[in-house]
Amino acid sequence: MTRRAKVLMLILLAVLAVAAIYLRVLSRRVFFDVPHVGEEVARARLSEAALQSTTASNQTATLYFPSDNQGALIAERRQIAWAESDTDRIRQVLLALIEGSHQGHRRGLPSATTIRAVFLTSEGTAYLDFSSEALADFTPGIASECLAVYSVVNSLATNIPAVKKVKILVQGQEVDTLHGHADLSDSFVPDPARISSAP
């Protein structure tokens, strides 16, 4: 092999190596990068606005947010112009929980959470499919994770009488635990005992 052929071969290998690295970086950006939290919050606000009823007047909804200090859920009232269907109302409650407390309580769902799908059976089981961000940003421990779950369950059951049980999915799949502690393998029924009786 001539010297010129060897140089051309080395140049070709270098170009192929650079191309392989570029394709790997590009594929990570396309398939694995998570959108920024700001984009998720903006998307949640747009979704919430889209679900607002244009004909109904605002009604008071009761949302429950975790309080680690009290080891209970704290009620917070919020004005919501209810959508027509129970499925859309479920989305409205979830979006309000994702938005977070207006009174400084801890979130039940991380702000980057996306609601992928909602389904309500005729028997009253609400299937909630969240993005993988729903599993992030939790205070470690069974107590805090249970409060986060019941923040969702009690908020839905209180405001939407058709909801009797809640099943949580992540990325369309059943998951064993929320963040290593709270068991998500079964459905949850509302638990009023977790709500703080303090005013």
N, C-alpha and C positions, 0 to 999 in steps of 0.2 A: 504494500500500500504506500502510495507516495505521500510526501509530507503535506502537500496541499489537500489530499483526501482526508488525512488525519485532522487537519485544522478544521475543514468543513464538518467533519463528524463531531468534533468537540463543540463547535458552534451550534450545530443541530441539537445535540444533547442539552446544551445550556438553554436553548429556546424551549425545548420540551419540558425541562425542569421548571422554568419560570411559568410556563403555561399551566402546568399541573398545580403549582402553588396558587396561582390566580384562580383557577377553577375551584379549588378547595375553599378558598376564602369566600368566593362568590356563593358557593352552595351553602355555606354556613349562614351567610346573610339572608339568603332566600328562605331556607328551610328551618333554621334554628333560632334566629334572633327574636327576642321578645320585644314587642313594641314598648316604647317609653310609657311610664305611668301617666304622664300628662296627656298622651294620646288616648289612653284607656279612659281616663276621667272625662275627657271631652266627648268621646264616643258614648259613654254612659249618659252624659247630659243630653246629647242629641237624641238618644233612644228614649230617654224619659220625656223629653219634649214631644216626641212623635207619638207617645202613648197617651198624652194628656187628652182628655175628652174636650172637644170644642163646644159641646152643648151643656154638659153637666156643670153644676156649681161645685166649688171646692167643698170637700167633706173632711172631717177630722179623722185621721188614721192614727192608731197607736203602734208605735215601733218600740222594740225592746233592744237595748244596748247593754253589753256586758260591763259590769263594774267589778274589777278584781278586788278592790278594797272591801266591798260588801259581800263578795262571793255570790252575787245575784244579778238578775237583769233589772235594769232601770227603764221605766216607761217614759217615752217622749212623744208628745203629740206633734203631728205634722199635717198640714193642709194638702190634700191631693185631690185633683179633679179626676175622679175615677173613670177608667176606661169602661167600655161596655161589657167585655167578656171577663170571666174569672181568670182565664189564662193571662190576659193582658194586665189584670189587677195584680196577679202574682208577680209579674215582671216589674210593675210599678213599686211594689213593696221592696223587692230585691234591690232595685236601683236606688231607692231611698236608703236602704241599709248600706249599700256600697258607697253612697255619697258620704255617709257618716253622721255622727251625732252633731246637732247644733248646740248642744250644751256641754261639750267637752268629754263625753263618755267614749270608751274604747269602741273601735269598730268591731262588728260581728264578721264582716267580710272585708278583705283587703281592697284598697281603692283600685288596684289594677285588675280586679276580677271582671271577667266578661261572662255574661249569661249566654251560653251557647244555645240552650233550648229549654222550654218549659212544656210539660204535659200534665194534664189533670184527668185522672180516670173517673169513670162514673161512680166508683166506690169511694172517691174522695182522696186518693193518693196522688200527691203532687210530686212528679219527677222533675228534679232540677239538675240540669247539666251545666256545670261551671267550667271555665278554663282552668288550666293548671295553676294559675296565679292564686286561686282560692285556697291553695294549700300552703301559701307562704305567709310570712310576717305574723306568726302567732307566738304569744308568750308560752313557753314550754309548760306542759303539765296537763293532767286530765281535767282539772277544774276549769282552767281557762278555755280549753278546747270544747268542753261540754257547754259552757256558757255561750261560746260562739255558735255552736250548732243550734241551741235552743233560742238564741237571738233570732235566727231565721225561722225556726219551726213555730215559736209562739207568736211572732209578728204576723206570719201568714195566717195561722188559725184564728187569731183575734180579729183580723180585718176581713177575711174571706171565709165565711161559714162553710162553704163547700169543701174546704181543705180539712181533712181529718187526720192525714198522715203525710209525712214528707220523706222522700227517698233522695239522697244526694249522690250525684254522679260527677265524675271529673273527666273531661275530655271524652265523654260518651261511655266511660267504663266505670264499673263498680270499683271502689277503693276500700282497703281494709280500715284505714284510720285517717283522721284529719291531718295530724302532724306527728303521728307515732303513738297517740294515746286514745283519743275518742274513737270508739268503734263505729264505723260507717257501713258495716256489712248488712244492716237491717234498716227498716223504716223507723222513723221517729214519730211519736204522738206528742201533742202539746203537753207541757208540764207546768201548770200554773204555780206550783210550789217553788219554782226557780225565780219567780218574780218578786222583787223586793216589796215589802209592805210599807216601807218608809215613804213618807210623802216627798 
